[in-house]
Amino acid sequence: MSFSLDKQNGKKCFMMSARNLWIICGDTPQYWTWSSHRKSRFDEVAVLLNVCWLHIGGKIDTRLLSPSTLYRTYLVFTFTVEAYGFAHLTVEVIVGLVGTEATTKNMFLHSQELMDDDQYPKQRSDGWWEIELGEVFCEGGEDGELEMTCLASEGTQWKRGLIVQGIEIRP
């Protein structure tokens, strides 16, 4: 996991590496592989080889986050040249504090062109893409966990070529 401070407000930012996430079948070599990527801030990224079911998520202790802060969470990813199965695929994204009601929405991981719609990925200045998973207000002082999930359960559509760097949590 990497840590930084927001330059504008001094609040804590975190990036959870793909290794810190749970990726369904992530340790099964016929579905995912782990490799280095020259633009990643981490030693390894997860590279999707071939799956129908996509389920990626993570948790972070809320005591690590800045109190009285609204946080947004983002899945940070890119694609290989051989990627397929994402053109019209919607993913369900879920964010919330464990034990409370979570927010759920549908997003697209891929777009044929740059779209301004909030349902489509945005390209970052570092060359990676991101989709907003959701937001949560961190009161501060409470014990708990922030949980983030990205799920594509369309079991008949094969997917390949997604490269996951991690999930970013920023104010």
Secondary structure, DSSP 4 states (H G I P E B T S, - for coil): -EEEE-TTT--EEEEEEGGGSEETTTT-TTTEEEE--TT-SSS-EEEE-SBS-EEEEEEEEGGGSPSSEEEEEEEEEEEEEEEES-TT-EEEEEEEETTSPPEEEEEES--SS---STTS-EE-TTS-EEEEEEEEEE-SS---EEEEEEEE--TTS-BEEEEEEEEEEE-
